[in-house]
Amino acid sequence: LRVAIGLNSGSPILEDGDLFGTAVNVAARITDSADGGQVLASDVVRLLAAGKGFVFRPAGARRLEGMAEEVPLFEVVWQE
């Protein structure tokens, strides 16, 4: 099983036990851009993780559905 993962950070809206809002939508769109076995993150996640030992590789800017401009994405490099 090869799972695609998209990471974003922001302030979601909590309603009836569910999360909504731009931060959640961007995470979903990043997930849609990832290949199976790949973890893609937004630049805000990369910046928040600075100094924590994670390795990020530029994955290019992509046009995400519902976003006016291209969004720079970064692949999280896993070390076994």
Distance bins in CASP14 RR format, pairs under 12 A and 6 or more apart:
PFRMAT RR
TARGET T0000
AUTHOR 0000-0000-0000
RMODE 2
METHOD distances of the structure
MODEL  1
1 36 0 0 0 0 1 0 0 0 0 0 0
1 37 0 0 0 0 1 0 0 0 0 0 0
2 34 0 0 0 0 0 1 0 0 0 0 0
2 35 1 0 0 1 0 0 0 0 0 0 0
2 36 1 1 0 0 0 0 0 0 0 0 0
2 37 1 0 1 0 0 0 0 0 0 0 0
2 38 0 0 0 0 1 0 0 0 0 0 0
2 39 0 0 0 0 0 1 0 0 0 0 0
3 31 0 0 0 0 1 0 0 0 0 0 0
3 34 0 0 0 0 1 0 0 0 0 0 0
3 35 0 0 0 0 0 1 0 0 0 0 0
3 36 1 0 0 1 0 0 0 0 0 0 0
3 37 1 0 0 1 0 0 0 0 0 0 0
3 38 0 0 0 0 1 0 0 0 0 0 0
3 39 0 0 0 0 1 0 0 0 0 0 0
4 27 0 0 0 0 0 1 0 0 0 0 0
4 28 0 0 0 0 0 1 0 0 0 0 0
4 29 0 0 0 0 0 1 0 0 0 0 0
4 30 0 0 0 0 1 0 0 0 0 0 0
4 31 1 0 1 0 0 0 0 0 0 0 0
4 32 1 0 0 1 0 0 0 0 0 0 0
4 33 0 0 0 0 1 0 0 0 0 0 0
4 34 1 1 0 0 0 0 0 0 0 0 0
4 35 1 0 0 1 0 0 0 0 0 0 0
4 36 1 0 1 0 0 0 0 0 0 0 0
4 37 1 0 0 1 0 0 0 0 0 0 0
4 38 1 0 1 0 0 0 0 0 0 0 0
4 39 0 0 0 0 1 0 0 0 0 0 0
4 40 1 0 0 1 0 0 0 0 0 0 0
4 75 0 0 0 0 0 1 0 0 0 0 0
4 76 0 0 0 0 0 1 0 0 0 0 0
5 27 0 0 0 0 1 0 0 0 0 0 0
5 28 0 0 0 0 0 1 0 0 0 0 0
5 30 0 0 0 0 1 0 0 0 0 0 0
5 31 1 0 0 1 0 0 0 0 0 0 0
5 32 0 0 0 0 0 1 0 0 0 0 0
5 33 0 0 0 0 0 1 0 0 0 0 0
5 34 1 0 0 1 0 0 0 0 0 0 0
5 35 0 0 0 0 0 1 0 0 0 0 0
5 36 0 0 0 0 1 0 0 0 0 0 0
5 37 1 0 0 1 0 0 0 0 0 0 0
5 38 1 0 0 1 0 0 0 0 0 0 0
5 39 1 0 1 0 0 0 0 0 0 0 0
5 40 1 0 0 1 0 0 0 0 0 0 0
5 41 0 0 0 0 1 0 0 0 0 0 0
5 45 0 0 0 0 0 1 0 0 0 0 0
5 73 0 0 0 0 0 1 0 0 0 0 0
5 75 0 0 0 0 0 1 0 0 0 0 0
5 76 0 0 0 0 1 0 0 0 0 0 0
5 78 0 0 0 0 0 1 0 0 0 0 0
6 23 0 0 0 0 0 1 0 0 0 0 0
6 24 0 0 0 0 0 1 0 0 0 0 0
6 25 0 0 0 0 0 1 0 0 0 0 0
6 26 0 0 0 0 1 0 0 0 0 0 0
6 27 1 0 1 0 0 0 0 0 0 0 0
6 28 0 0 0 0 1 0 0 0 0 0 0
6 29 0 0 0 0 1 0 0 0 0 0 0
6 30 1 0 1 0 0 0 0 0 0 0 0
6 31 1 0 1 0 0 0 0 0 0 0 0
6 32 0 0 0 0 1 0 0 0 0 0 0
6 33 1 0 0 1 0 0 0 0 0 0 0
6 34 1 0 1 0 0 0 0 0 0 0 0
6 35 0 0 0 0 0 1 0 0 0 0 0
6 36 0 0 0 0 0 1 0 0 0 0 0
6 37 0 0 0 0 0 1 0 0 0 0 0
6 38 0 0 0 0 1 0 0 0 0 0 0
6 39 1 0 0 1 0 0 0 0 0 0 0
6 40 1 0 1 0 0 0 0 0 0 0 0
6 41 1 0 0 1 0 0 0 0 0 0 0
6 42 0 0 0 0 1 0 0 0 0 0 0
6 45 0 0 0 0 1 0 0 0 0 0 0
6 59 0 0 0 0 0 1 0 0 0 0 0
6 62 0 0 0 0 0 1 0 0 0 0 0
6 64 0 0 0 0 0 1 0 0 0 0 0
6 71 0 0 0 0 0 1 0 0 0 0 0
6 73 0 0 0 0 1 0 0 0 0 0 0
6 74 0 0 0 0 0 1 0 0 0 0 0
6 75 0 0 0 0 0 1 0 0 0 0 0
6 76 0 0 0 0 1 0 0 0 0 0 0
7 23 0 0 0 0 0 1 0 0 0 0 0
7 24 0 0 0 0 0 1 0 0 0 0 0
7 26 0 0 0 0 1 0 0 0 0 0 0
7 27 1 0 0 1 0 0 0 0 0 0 0
7 28 0 0 0 0 0 1 0 0 0 0 0
7 29 0 0 0 0 0 1 0 0 0 0 0
7 30 1 0 0 1 0 0 0 0 0 0 0
7 31 0 0 0 0 1 0 0 0 0 0 0
7 33 0 0 0 0 0 1 0 0 0 0 0
7 34 0 0 0 0 1 0 0 0 0 0 0
7 38 0 0 0 0 0 1 0 0 0 0 0
7 39 1 0 0 1 0 0 0 0 0 0 0
7 40 1 0 0 1 0 0 0 0 0 0 0
7 41 1 0 1 0 0 0 0 0 0 0 0
7 42 1 0 0 1 0 0 0 0 0 0 0
7 43 0 0 0 0 0 1 0 0 0 0 0
7 44 0 0 0 0 1 0 0 0 0 0 0
7 45 1 0 1 0 0 0 0 0 0 0 0
7 46 0 0 0 0 1 0 0 0 0 0 0
7 48 0 0 0 0 1 0 0 0 0 0 0
7 49 0 0 0 0 1 0 0 0 0 0 0
7 54 0 0 0 0 0 1 0 0 0 0 0
7 56 0 0 0 0 0 1 0 0 0 0 0
7 59 0 0 0 0 0 1 0 0 0 0 0
7 73 0 0 0 0 1 0 0 0 0 0 0
7 74 0 0 0 0 1 0 0 0 0 0 0
7 75 0 0 0 0 0 1 0 0 0 0 0
7 76 1 0 0 1 0 0 0 0 0 0 0
8 19 0 0 0 0 0 1 0 0 0 0 0
8 21 0 0 0 0 0 1 0 0 0 0 0
8 22 0 0 0 0 1 0 0 0 0 0 0
8 23 1 0 1 0 0 0 0 0 0 0 0
8 24 1 0 0 1 0 0 0 0 0 0 0
8 25 0 0 0 0 1 0 0 0 0 0 0
8 26 1 0 1 0 0 0 0 0 0 0 0
8 27 1 1 0 0 0 0 0 0 0 0 0
8 28 0 0 0 0 1 0 0 0 0 0 0
8 29 0 0 0 0 1 0 0 0 0 0 0
8 30 1 0 1 0 0 0 0 0 0 0 0
8 31 0 0 0 0 1 0 0 0 0 0 0
8 33 0 0 0 0 0 1 0 0 0 0 0
8 34 0 0 0 0 0 1 0 0 0 0 0
8 39 0 0 0 0 0 1 0 0 0 0 0
8 40 0 0 0 0 1 0 0 0 0 0 0
8 41 1 0 0 1 0 0 0 0 0 0 0
8 42 1 0 1 0 0 0 0 0 0 0 0
8 43 0 0 0 0 1 0 0 0 0 0 0
8 44 1 0 0 1 0 0 0 0 0 0 0
8 45 1 0 0 1 0 0 0 0 0 0 0
8 46 0 0 0 0 0 1 0 0 0 0 0
8 47 0 0 0 0 0 1 0 0 0 0 0
8 48 0 0 0 0 0 1 0 0 0 0 0
8 64 0 0 0 0 0 1 0 0 0 0 0
8 67 0 0 0 0 0 1 0 0 0 0 0
8 71 0 0 0 0 1 0 0 0 0 0 0
8 73 0 0 0 0 1 0 0 0 0 0 0
8 74 0 0 0 0 0 1 0 0 0 0 0
9 22 0 0 0 0 0 1 0 0 0 0 0
9 23 1 0 0 1 0 0 0 0 0 0 0
9 24 0 0 0 0 0 1 0 0 0 0 0
9 26 0 0 0 0 1 0 0 0 0 0 0
9 27 0 0 0 0 1 0 0 0 0 0 0
9 30 0 0 0 0 0 1 0 0 0 0 0
9 41 0 0 0 0 1 0 0 0 0 0 0
9 42 1 0 0 1 0 0 0 0 0 0 0
9 43 0 0 0 0 1 0 0 0 0 0 0
9 44 1 0 1 0 0 0 0 0 0 0 0
9 45 1 0 1 0 0 0 0 0 0 0 0
9 46 0 0 0 0 1 0 0 0 0 0 0
9 47 0 0 0 0 1 0 0 0 0 0 0
9 48 1 0 1 0 0 0 0 0 0 0 0
9 49 0 0 0 0 1 0 0 0 0 0 0
10 19 0 0 0 0 0 1 0 0 0 0 0
10 21 0 0 0 0 1 0 0 0 0 0 0
10 22 1 0 0 1 0 0 0 0 0 0 0
10 23 1 1 0 0 0 0 0 0 0 0 0
10 24 0 0 0 0 1 0 0 0 0 0 0
10 25 0 0 0 0 0 1 0 0 0 0 0
10 26 0 0 0 0 1 0 0 0 0 0 0
10 27 0 0 0 0 1 0 0 0 0 0 0
10 42 0 0 0 0 1 0 0 0 0 0 0
10 44 1 0 0 1 0 0 0 0 0 0 0
10 45 0 0 0 0 1 0 0 0 0 0 0
10 48 0 0 0 0 1 0 0 0 0 0 0
11 19 0 0 0 0 0 1 0 0 0 0 0
11 20 0 0 0 0 0 1 0 0 0 0 0
11 21 0 0 0 0 1 0 0 0 0 0 0
11 22 0 0 0 0 1 0 0 0 0 0 0
11 23 1 0 0 1 0 0 0 0 0 0 0
11 24 0 0 0 0 1 0 0 0 0 0 0
11 26 0 0 0 0 0 1 0 0 0 0 0
11 44 0 0 0 0 0 1 0 0 0 0 0
12 18 0 0 0 0 1 0 0 0 0 0 0
12 19 1 0 1 0 0 0 0 0 0 0 0
12 20 1 0 0 1 0 0 0 0 0 0 0
12 21 1 0 1 0 0 0 0 0 0 0 0
12 22 0 0 0 0 1 0 0 0 0 0 0
12 23 1 0 1 0 0 0 0 0 0 0 0
12 24 1 0 1 0 0 0 0 0 0 0 0
12 25 0 0 0 0 1 0 0 0 0 0 0
12 26 0 0 0 0 0 1 0 0 0 0 0
12 27 0 0 0 0 1 0 0 0 0 0 0
12 28 0 0 0 0 0 1 0 0 0 0 0
13 19 1 0 0 1 0 0 0 0 0 0 0
13 20 1 0 1 0 0 0 0 0 0 0 0
13 21 1 0 1 0 0 0 0 0 0 0 0
13 22 0 0 0 0 1 0 0 0 0 0 0
13 23 0 0 0 0 1 0 0 0 0 0 0
13 24 0 0 0 0 1 0 0 0 0 0 0
13 25 0 0 0 0 0 1 0 0 0 0 0
14 20 1 0 0 1 0 0 0 0 0 0 0
14 21 0 0 0 0 0 1 0 0 0 0 0
14 23 0 0 0 0 0 1 0 0 0 0 0
14 24 0 0 0 0 0 1 0 0 0 0 0
15 21 0 0 0 0 1 0 0 0 0 0 0
15 24 0 0 0 0 0 1 0 0 0 0 0
18 24 0 0 0 0 1 0 0 0 0 0 0
19 25 0 0 0 0 0 1 0 0 0 0 0
19 27 0 0 0 0 1 0 0 0 0 0 0
19 28 0 0 0 0 0 1 0 0 0 0 0
20 27 0 0 0 0 0 1 0 0 0 0 0
20 28 0 0 0 0 0 1 0 0 0 0 0
21 27 0 0 0 0 1 0 0 0 0 0 0
21 28 0 0 0 0 0 1 0 0 0 0 0
21 29 0 0 0 0 0 1 0 0 0 0 0
21 66 0 0 0 0 0 1 0 0 0 0 0
22 28 0 0 0 0 0 1 0 0 0 0 0
22 29 0 0 0 0 0 1 0 0 0 0 0
22 42 0 0 0 0 0 1 0 0 0 0 0
22 44 0 0 0 0 0 1 0 0 0 0 0
22 64 0 0 0 0 0 1 0 0 0 0 0
22 66 0 0 0 0 1 0 0 0 0 0 0
22 67 0 0 0 0 1 0 0 0 0 0 0
22 68 0 0 0 0 0 1 0 0 0 0 0
22 71 0 0 0 0 0 1 0 0 0 0 0
23 29 0 0 0 0 0 1 0 0 0 0 0
23 30 0 0 0 0 0 1 0 0 0 0 0
23 42 0 0 0 0 1 0 0 0 0 0 0
23 44 0 0 0 0 1 0 0 0 0 0 0
23 45 0 0 0 0 0 1 0 0 0 0 0
24 30 0 0 0 0 0 1 0 0 0 0 0
24 31 0 0 0 0 0 1 0 0 0 0 0
25 31 0 0 0 0 0 1 0 0 0 0 0
25 32 0 0 0 0 0 1 0 0 0 0 0
25 42 0 0 0 0 0 1 0 0 0 0 0
25 64 0 0 0 0 1 0 0 0 0 0 0
25 65 0 0 0 0 1 0 0 0 0 0 0
25 66 1 0 0 1 0 0 0 0 0 0 0
25 67 0 0 0 0 1 0 0 0 0 0 0
25 71 0 0 0 0 0 1 0 0 0 0 0
26 32 0 0 0 0 0 1 0 0 0 0 0
26 33 0 0 0 0 0 1 0 0 0 0 0
26 40 0 0 0 0 0 1 0 0 0 0 0
26 41 0 0 0 0 0 1 0 0 0 0 0
26 42 1 0 0 1 0 0 0 0 0 0 0
26 43 0 0 0 0 0 1 0 0 0 0 0
26 44 0 0 0 0 1 0 0 0 0 0 0
26 45 0 0 0 0 0 1 0 0 0 0 0
26 62 0 0 0 0 0 1 0 0 0 0 0
26 64 1 0 0 1 0 0 0 0 0 0 0
26 65 0 0 0 0 1 0 0 0 0 0 0
26 66 0 0 0 0 1 0 0 0 0 0 0
26 67 1 0 0 1 0 0 0 0 0 0 0
26 69 0 0 0 0 0 1 0 0 0 0 0
26 71 1 0 0 1 0 0 0 0 0 0 0
26 73 0 0 0 0 0 1 0 0 0 0 0
27 33 0 0 0 0 0 1 0 0 0 0 0
27 34 0 0 0 0 0 1 0 0 0 0 0
27 39 0 0 0 0 0 1 0 0 0 0 0
27 40 0 0 0 0 1 0 0 0 0 0 0
27 41 0 0 0 0 1 0 0 0 0 0 0
27 42 1 0 0 1 0 0 0 0 0 0 0
27 44 0 0 0 0 0 1 0 0 0 0 0
27 45 0 0 0 0 1 0 0 0 0 0 0
27 64 0 0 0 0 0 1 0 0 0 0 0
27 71 0 0 0 0 0 1 0 0 0 0 0
27 73 0 0 0 0 0 1 0 0 0 0 0
28 34 0 0 0 0 0 1 0 0 0 0 0
28 40 0 0 0 0 0 1 0 0 0 0 0
28 42 0 0 0 0 0 1 0 0 0 0 0
28 64 0 0 0 0 1 0 0 0 0 0 0
28 65 0 0 0 0 1 0 0 0 0 0 0
28 66 0 0 0 0 0 1 0 0 0 0 0
28 67 0 0 0 0 0 1 0 0 0 0 0
29 40 0 0 0 0 0 1 0 0 0 0 0
29 42 0 0 0 0 1 0 0 0 0 0 0
29 62 0 0 0 0 1 0 0 0 0 0 0
29 63 0 0 0 0 1 0 0 0 0 0 0
29 64 1 1 0 0 0 0 0 0 0 0 0
29 65 1 0 1 0 0 0 0 0 0 0 0
29 66 1 0 0 1 0 0 0 0 0 0 0
29 67 1 0 0 1 0 0 0 0 0 0 0
29 70 0 0 0 0 0 1 0 0 0 0 0
29 71 0 0 0 0 1 0 0 0 0 0 0
29 73 0 0 0 0 1 0 0 0 0 0 0
30 38 0 0 0 0 0 1 0 0 0 0 0
30 39 0 0 0 0 1 0 0 0 0 0 0
30 40 1 0 1 0 0 0 0 0 0 0 0
30 41 1 0 0 1 0 0 0 0 0 0 0
30 42 1 0 0 1 0 0 0 0 0 0 0
30 43 0 0 0 0 0 1 0 0 0 0 0
30 44 0 0 0 0 0 1 0 0 0 0 0
30 45 0 0 0 0 1 0 0 0 0 0 0
30 46 0 0 0 0 0 1 0 0 0 0 0
30 59 0 0 0 0 1 0 0 0 0 0 0
30 60 0 0 0 0 0 1 0 0 0 0 0
30 62 0 0 0 0 1 0 0 0 0 0 0
30 64 1 0 0 1 0 0 0 0 0 0 0
30 65 0 0 0 0 0 1 0 0 0 0 0
30 67 0 0 0 0 0 1 0 0 0 0 0
30 71 1 0 0 1 0 0 0 0 0 0 0
30 72 0 0 0 0 0 1 0 0 0 0 0
30 73 1 0 0 1 0 0 0 0 0 0 0
30 74 0 0 0 0 1 0 0 0 0 0 0
30 75 0 0 0 0 0 1 0 0 0 0 0
30 76 0 0 0 0 0 1 0 0 0 0 0
31 37 0 0 0 0 0 1 0 0 0 0 0
31 38 0 0 0 0 1 0 0 0 0 0 0
31 39 0 0 0 0 1 0 0 0 0 0 0
31 40 1 0 0 1 0 0 0 0 0 0 0
31 41 0 0 0 0 0 1 0 0 0 0 0
31 42 0 0 0 0 0 1 0 0 0 0 0
31 64 0 0 0 0 0 1 0 0 0 0 0
31 65 0 0 0 0 0 1 0 0 0 0 0
31 73 0 0 0 0 0 1 0 0 0 0 0
32 38 0 0 0 0 0 1 0 0 0 0 0
32 40 0 0 0 0 1 0 0 0 0 0 0
32 62 0 0 0 0 1 0 0 0 0 0 0
32 63 0 0 0 0 0 1 0 0 0 0 0
32 64 1 0 0 1 0 0 0 0 0 0 0
32 65 1 0 0 1 0 0 0 0 0 0 0
32 66 0 0 0 0 0 1 0 0 0 0 0
32 67 0 0 0 0 0 1 0 0 0 0 0
32 71 0 0 0 0 0 1 0 0 0 0 0
32 73 0 0 0 0 0 1 0 0 0 0 0
33 39 0 0 0 0 0 1 0 0 0 0 0
33 40 1 0 1 0 0 0 0 0 0 0 0
33 41 0 0 0 0 0 1 0 0 0 0 0
33 42 0 0 0 0 0 1 0 0 0 0 0
33 59 0 0 0 0 1 0 0 0 0 0 0
33 60 0 0 0 0 1 0 0 0 0 0 0
33 61 0 0 0 0 0 1 0 0 0 0 0
33 62 1 0 1 0 0 0 0 0 0 0 0
33 63 0 0 0 0 1 0 0 0 0 0 0
33 64 1 0 0 1 0 0 0 0 0 0 0
33 65 0 0 0 0 1 0 0 0 0 0 0
33 67 0 0 0 0 0 1 0 0 0 0 0
33 70 0 0 0 0 0 1 0 0 0 0 0
33 71 0 0 0 0 1 0 0 0 0 0 0
33 72 0 0 0 0 0 1 0 0 0 0 0
33 73 1 0 0 1 0 0 0 0 0 0 0
33 74 0 0 0 0 0 1 0 0 0 0 0
33 75 0 0 0 0 0 1 0 0 0 0 0
34 40 1 0 1 0 0 0 0 0 0 0 0
34 41 0 0 0 0 1 0 0 0 0 0 0
34 42 0 0 0 0 0 1 0 0 0 0 0
34 59 0 0 0 0 1 0 0 0 0 0 0
34 62 0 0 0 0 0 1 0 0 0 0 0
34 64 0 0 0 0 0 1 0 0 0 0 0
34 73 0 0 0 0 1 0 0 0 0 0 0
34 74 0 0 0 0 0 1 0 0 0 0 0
34 75 0 0 0 0 1 0 0 0 0 0 0
34 76 0 0 0 0 0 1 0 0 0 0 0
35 59 0 0 0 0 0 1 0 0 0 0 0
35 73 0 0 0 0 0 1 0 0 0 0 0
35 75 0 0 0 0 1 0 0 0 0 0 0
36 75 0 0 0 0 0 1 0 0 0 0 0
37 75 0 0 0 0 0 1 0 0 0 0 0
37 76 0 0 0 0 0 1 0 0 0 0 0
37 78 0 0 0 0 1 0 0 0 0 0 0
38 57 0 0 0 0 0 1 0 0 0 0 0
38 59 0 0 0 0 1 0 0 0 0 0 0
38 73 0 0 0 0 0 1 0 0 0 0 0
38 74 0 0 0 0 0 1 0 0 0 0 0
38 75 1 0 0 1 0 0 0 0 0 0 0
38 76 0 0 0 0 1 0 0 0 0 0 0
38 77 0 0 0 0 0 1 0 0 0 0 0
38 78 0 0 0 0 1 0 0 0 0 0 0
39 45 0 0 0 0 1 0 0 0 0 0 0
39 46 0 0 0 0 0 1 0 0 0 0 0
39 49 0 0 0 0 0 1 0 0 0 0 0
39 54 0 0 0 0 0 1 0 0 0 0 0
39 55 0 0 0 0 0 1 0 0 0 0 0
39 56 0 0 0 0 1 0 0 0 0 0 0
39 57 0 0 0 0 0 1 0 0 0 0 0
39 59 0 0 0 0 1 0 0 0 0 0 0
39 73 0 0 0 0 0 1 0 0 0 0 0
39 74 0 0 0 0 1 0 0 0 0 0 0
39 75 1 0 0 1 0 0 0 0 0 0 0
39 76 1 0 1 0 0 0 0 0 0 0 0
39 77 0 0 0 0 1 0 0 0 0 0 0
39 78 1 0 0 1 0 0 0 0 0 0 0
40 46 0 0 0 0 0 1 0 0 0 0 0
40 56 0 0 0 0 1 0 0 0 0 0 0
40 57 0 0 0 0 0 1 0 0 0 0 0
40 58 0 0 0 0 0 1 0 0 0 0 0
40 59 1 0 1 0 0 0 0 0 0 0 0
40 60 0 0 0 0 1 0 0 0 0 0 0
40 61 0 0 0 0 0 1 0 0 0 0 0
40 62 0 0 0 0 1 0 0 0 0 0 0
40 64 0 0 0 0 0 1 0 0 0 0 0
40 71 0 0 0 0 0 1 0 0 0 0 0
40 72 0 0 0 0 0 1 0 0 0 0 0
40 73 1 0 1 0 0 0 0 0 0 0 0
40 74 1 0 0 1 0 0 0 0 0 0 0
40 75 1 0 1 0 0 0 0 0 0 0 0
40 76 1 0 0 1 0 0 0 0 0 0 0
40 77 0 0 0 0 0 1 0 0 0 0 0
41 47 0 0 0 0 1 0 0 0 0 0 0
41 48 0 0 0 0 1 0 0 0 0 0 0
41 49 1 0 0 1 0 0 0 0 0 0 0
41 50 0 0 0 0 0 1 0 0 0 0 0
41 54 0 0 0 0 1 0 0 0 0 0 0
41 55 0 0 0 0 0 1 0 0 0 0 0
41 56 1 0 0 1 0 0 0 0 0 0 0
41 57 0 0 0 0 0 1 0 0 0 0 0
41 58 0 0 0 0 0 1 0 0 0 0 0
41 59 0 0 0 0 1 0 0 0 0 0 0
41 60 0 0 0 0 0 1 0 0 0 0 0
41 71 0 0 0 0 0 1 0 0 0 0 0
41 72 0 0 0 0 0 1 0 0 0 0 0
41 73 1 0 0 1 0 0 0 0 0 0 0
41 74 1 0 1 0 0 0 0 0 0 0 0
41 75 1 0 0 1 0 0 0 0 0 0 0
41 76 1 0 1 0 0 0 0 0 0 0 0
41 77 0 0 0 0 0 1 0 0 0 0 0
42 48 0 0 0 0 1 0 0 0 0 0 0
42 49 0 0 0 0 0 1 0 0 0 0 0
42 56 0 0 0 0 0 1 0 0 0 0 0
42 59 0 0 0 0 0 1 0 0 0 0 0
42 60 0 0 0 0 0 1 0 0 0 0 0
42 61 0 0 0 0 0 1 0 0 0 0 0
42 62 0 0 0 0 0 1 0 0 0 0 0
42 64 0 0 0 0 1 0 0 0 0 0 0
42 67 0 0 0 0 0 1 0 0 0 0 0
42 71 1 0 0 1 0 0 0 0 0 0 0
42 72 1 0 0 1 0 0 0 0 0 0 0
42 73 1 0 0 1 0 0 0 0 0 0 0
42 74 1 0 0 1 0 0 0 0 0 0 0
42 75 0 0 0 0 0 1 0 0 0 0 0
42 76 0 0 0 0 0 1 0 0 0 0 0
43 49 0 0 0 0 0 1 0 0 0 0 0
43 50 0 0 0 0 0 1 0 0 0 0 0
43 56 0 0 0 0 1 0 0 0 0 0 0
43 58 0 0 0 0 1 0 0 0 0 0 0
43 59 0 0 0 0 0 1 0 0 0 0 0
43 60 0 0 0 0 0 1 0 0 0 0 0
43 61 0 0 0 0 1 0 0 0 0 0 0
43 62 0 0 0 0 0 1 0 0 0 0 0
43 70 0 0 0 0 0 1 0 0 0 0 0
43 71 1 0 0 1 0 0 0 0 0 0 0
43 72 1 0 1 0 0 0 0 0 0 0 0
43 73 1 0 0 1 0 0 0 0 0 0 0
43 74 1 0 0 1 0 0 0 0 0 0 0
44 50 0 0 0 0 0 1 0 0 0 0 0
44 56 0 0 0 0 0 1 0 0 0 0 0
44 71 0 0 0 0 0 1 0 0 0 0 0
44 72 0 0 0 0 0 1 0 0 0 0 0
44 73 0 0 0 0 0 1 0 0 0 0 0
44 74 0 0 0 0 0 1 0 0 0 0 0
45 52 0 0 0 0 0 1 0 0 0 0 0
45 54 0 0 0 0 1 0 0 0 0 0 0
45 56 0 0 0 0 1 0 0 0 0 0 0
45 71 0 0 0 0 0 1 0 0 0 0 0
45 72 0 0 0 0 0 1 0 0 0 0 0
45 73 0 0 0 0 1 0 0 0 0 0 0
45 74 1 0 0 1 0 0 0 0 0 0 0
45 75 0 0 0 0 0 1 0 0 0 0 0
45 76 0 0 0 0 1 0 0 0 0 0 0
46 52 0 0 0 0 0 1 0 0 0 0 0
46 53 0 0 0 0 0 1 0 0 0 0 0
46 54 0 0 0 0 1 0 0 0 0 0 0
46 55 0 0 0 0 0 1 0 0 0 0 0
46 56 1 0 1 0 0 0 0 0 0 0 0
46 57 0 0 0 0 0 1 0 0 0 0 0
46 58 0 0 0 0 1 0 0 0 0 0 0
46 59 0 0 0 0 0 1 0 0 0 0 0
46 72 0 0 0 0 1 0 0 0 0 0 0
46 73 0 0 0 0 1 0 0 0 0 0 0
46 74 1 0 1 0 0 0 0 0 0 0 0
46 75 0 0 0 0 0 1 0 0 0 0 0
46 76 0 0 0 0 1 0 0 0 0 0 0
46 77 0 0 0 0 0 1 0 0 0 0 0
47 54 0 0 0 0 0 1 0 0 0 0 0
47 56 0 0 0 0 1 0 0 0 0 0 0
47 72 0 0 0 0 0 1 0 0 0 0 0
47 74 0 0 0 0 1 0 0 0 0 0 0
48 54 0 0 0 0 1 0 0 0 0 0 0
48 56 0 0 0 0 0 1 0 0 0 0 0
48 74 0 0 0 0 0 1 0 0 0 0 0
49 55 0 0 0 0 1 0 0 0 0 0 0
49 56 1 0 0 1 0 0 0 0 0 0 0
49 74 0 0 0 0 1 0 0 0 0 0 0
49 76 0 0 0 0 1 0 0 0 0 0 0
49 77 0 0 0 0 0 1 0 0 0 0 0
50 56 0 0 0 0 1 0 0 0 0 0 0
50 74 0 0 0 0 0 1 0 0 0 0 0
52 76 0 0 0 0 0 1 0 0 0 0 0
53 76 0 0 0 0 0 1 0 0 0 0 0
53 77 0 0 0 0 0 1 0 0 0 0 0
53 78 0 0 0 0 0 1 0 0 0 0 0
53 79 0 0 0 0 1 0 0 0 0 0 0
54 74 0 0 0 0 1 0 0 0 0 0 0
54 75 0 0 0 0 0 1 0 0 0 0 0
54 76 1 0 0 1 0 0 0 0 0 0 0
54 77 0 0 0 0 1 0 0 0 0 0 0
54 78 0 0 0 0 1 0 0 0 0 0 0
54 79 0 0 0 0 1 0 0 0 0 0 0
55 74 0 0 0 0 1 0 0 0 0 0 0
55 75 0 0 0 0 1 0 0 0 0 0 0
55 76 1 0 0 1 0 0 0 0 0 0 0
55 77 1 0 1 0 0 0 0 0 0 0 0
55 78 0 0 0 0 1 0 0 0 0 0 0
55 79 1 0 0 1 0 0 0 0 0 0 0
56 72 0 0 0 0 0 1 0 0 0 0 0
56 73 0 0 0 0 1 0 0 0 0 0 0
56 74 1 0 1 0 0 0 0 0 0 0 0
56 75 1 0 0 1 0 0 0 0 0 0 0
56 76 1 0 0 1 0 0 0 0 0 0 0
56 77 1 0 0 1 0 0 0 0 0 0 0
56 78 0 0 0 0 0 1 0 0 0 0 0
57 72 0 0 0 0 0 1 0 0 0 0 0
57 73 0 0 0 0 0 1 0 0 0 0 0
57 74 1 0 0 1 0 0 0 0 0 0 0
57 75 1 0 1 0 0 0 0 0 0 0 0
57 76 0 0 0 0 1 0 0 0 0 0 0
57 77 1 0 1 0 0 0 0 0 0 0 0
57 78 0 0 0 0 0 1 0 0 0 0 0
58 72 1 0 0 1 0 0 0 0 0 0 0
58 73 1 0 0 1 0 0 0 0 0 0 0
58 74 1 0 1 0 0 0 0 0 0 0 0
58 75 1 0 0 1 0 0 0 0 0 0 0
58 76 0 0 0 0 0 1 0 0 0 0 0
58 77 0 0 0 0 0 1 0 0 0 0 0
59 70 0 0 0 0 0 1 0 0 0 0 0
59 71 0 0 0 0 0 1 0 0 0 0 0
59 72 0 0 0 0 1 0 0 0 0 0 0
59 73 1 0 1 0 0 0 0 0 0 0 0
59 74 1 0 1 0 0 0 0 0 0 0 0
59 75 1 0 1 0 0 0 0 0 0 0 0
59 76 0 0 0 0 1 0 0 0 0 0 0
59 77 0 0 0 0 0 1 0 0 0 0 0
60 70 0 0 0 0 1 0 0 0 0 0 0
60 71 0 0 0 0 1 0 0 0 0 0 0
60 72 1 0 0 1 0 0 0 0 0 0 0
60 73 1 0 1 0 0 0 0 0 0 0 0
60 74 0 0 0 0 1 0 0 0 0 0 0
60 75 0 0 0 0 1 0 0 0 0 0 0
61 67 0 0 0 0 0 1 0 0 0 0 0
61 69 0 0 0 0 1 0 0 0 0 0 0
61 70 1 1 0 0 0 0 0 0 0 0 0
61 71 1 0 0 1 0 0 0 0 0 0 0
61 72 1 0 1 0 0 0 0 0 0 0 0
61 73 1 0 0 1 0 0 0 0 0 0 0
61 74 0 0 0 0 0 1 0 0 0 0 0
62 69 0 0 0 0 0 1 0 0 0 0 0
62 70 1 0 0 1 0 0 0 0 0 0 0
62 71 1 0 0 1 0 0 0 0 0 0 0
62 72 0 0 0 0 1 0 0 0 0 0 0
62 73 1 0 1 0 0 0 0 0 0 0 0
62 74 0 0 0 0 0 1 0 0 0 0 0
62 75 0 0 0 0 0 1 0 0 0 0 0
63 69 1 0 0 1 0 0 0 0 0 0 0
63 70 1 0 1 0 0 0 0 0 0 0 0
63 71 1 0 0 1 0 0 0 0 0 0 0
63 72 0 0 0 0 0 1 0 0 0 0 0
63 73 0 0 0 0 0 1 0 0 0 0 0
64 70 1 0 0 1 0 0 0 0 0 0 0
64 71 1 0 1 0 0 0 0 0 0 0 0
64 72 0 0 0 0 0 1 0 0 0 0 0
64 73 0 0 0 0 1 0 0 0 0 0 0
65 71 0 0 0 0 0 1 0 0 0 0 0
67 73 0 0 0 0 0 1 0 0 0 0 0
END
